Amino acid sequence: MGVRGADQAAVHAYAELVRLSRERALLGSCATLLEWDEDTIMPAGGIEHRSQQRALIAGIEHERWRDPKIGELLSIAEASALMDDPLSPEAVNVREWRRLARRNEKLDRTLVEELARTCTLAQHAFARAQDADDYFLFAPWLDKVLLLKRLEATALARGDAGAYDALLDEYEPGVRAAELEILFAELGGALRPLIDPLRSSEPHALSLLGPIPVDAQRRLLERATEVIGFDYRRGRLDESQHPFTASIGPGDIRITTRFVPGDFTEGFFCGLHELGHGLYDQALPVEHFGTPMGDARSLGLHESQARLWENVVGRRFSFWEYFFPILRAEFAPAFADVGLEQFVRAVNRVTPSLRRTRADEVTYNLHVMIRFDLERRLIAGDLSVRDLREAWNAAYERELGLTSRGDREGVLQDGHWSAGMFGYFPTYALGNMIAAQLFEAAQRDLGAFDVAFACGDFSGLLEWLRAQVYVRGGQLSSGELVRAATGEALGPRALIESFRARAP
Ligand code: ZN
């Protein structure tokens, strides 16, 4: 029945909730802008002050959705005809607002502020420890973050799921660790036997070609992202140590990457990854900004778009049929003696490596599973911060047969835990599965994309994704969306098949 059938009190309550939700989102977007600044151009001396700014905003944001008035307004809306159609924007928003209110009720403002402050400082300490290649410079900070995250998890899990599930819920609502374990067991079991047949014996041809100036790398990435569909009138591309996407608000979506002179693949593929996040956010329904309908529902969905553009599209032969001549012109005289086939083989090279962000598509998922296992043990208290480095290195030996060359290539390579993001890593592997499912379904609906890609036309795929994923905003969970778009349950089948198709 929706808004028209609802009584006046409910309509007013809902309108007031929208107003309060938008206000809260505006505050949140100020924090996002601060984060962008912090990770791109802020001088190191600003960190202490920044940690206080972020703590204050986090505290106010939290308090805003904890007010008893919110609960009253939600009860009025929930008892009305606004909820009749569960997929209407009103019903979706009210459900998600209630979820957030329940979550905030369980947390003290002091804890929320302390987490924001500590994580800001911990990220800074993490970067210093990375520079020094010394995990034990960071370990005391990880201890502090972990202590706070355990308090948060325990408070959230009260009478509900396990502590780790409570953290996972922030990124992938409704999904439990036990379900992920089943999916990952199936995926891991299928991937491990594929590594050897797919392992490439040819040397990494691309790194033999000498340094490529960062300016040329940047021009190539700007060209590629623009051709694919990133709108630079409503977005930016900057550089940062750890690539990320900051969605400041409608009309201002910022992506970053990290250019390395000795190997262009780092900046380029990280850039395509963030492009995927950026395309999603640029296409979210503006009319719903500041409400759950105007935001992606799950990080697994968001990561699926990052991984889709980075890998499924960005490492495809037809993608490079179009972009390789452009790359050659930009990077000349480098790559003059490299053929298209050799180049595409090199960017698809499968070989176990120490770094997640540099990993090939097949072994990447094993990197995720290692982190999923370690972070669960950290939260459960079964693994101490002191023993983490050893556990990390042992896992890499066991899973990928690799010995760490130092902490920067090992336990200090990902900043997620320093930022308090426990429960985030599994969304990358979920994203890989979803990306494979969506791409397969898009080609089933529209036919093969390769002829268009080879001409630099990505609009068919982008439009399909806009309609099936981006404009839906927060309407569906990842499982519901995958089913609606592909007719199949979320799972590893399509991803595994895409790898098997490559094996000799
Ligand atoms: Zn991502």
Boltz pocket constraint, residues with backbone or C-beta under 6 A from the ligand:
constraints:
  - pocket:
      binder: B
      contacts: [[A, 273], [A, 277], [A, 302], [A, 303], [A, 306]]
      max_distance: 6.0
